[in-house]
Amino acid sequence: MEEQEKTCETCKHFCRHYSRRSRNKFIPLAVGHCINPHLRDKRSDAPACQRYAKGREVDVG
């Protein structure tokens, strides 16, 4: 199995931001924030920090 690169996107502490396009449609953005501790303006492709903890698999397609 291929090991994923450690980025904010693959960390369980990363909370992605979304943009609302219509009543029931949300578009994922390339930014979010870290909930350990609360840090703002994290990009999903940023290298992981020392608090990295493997999260769920991310479909990059």
ZIVENGI-V166579 format. One record per backbone hydrogen bond with DSSP energy under -0.5 kcal/mol. CO is the residue of the C=O (numbers start at 1). NH is the residue of the N-H. Records with the same first field share a line. If there is no record, write none. Layout:
CO->NH / NH
This chain:
5->7
6->48
7->10
8->11
10->55
11->14
13->35
14->16
15->33
17->29
19->21 / 27
22->25
25->21 / 22
27->19
30->44
31->17
32->42
33->15
34->39
37->36 / 39
39->34
42->32
43->46
44->9
46->8
49->52
53->12
58->60
59->61
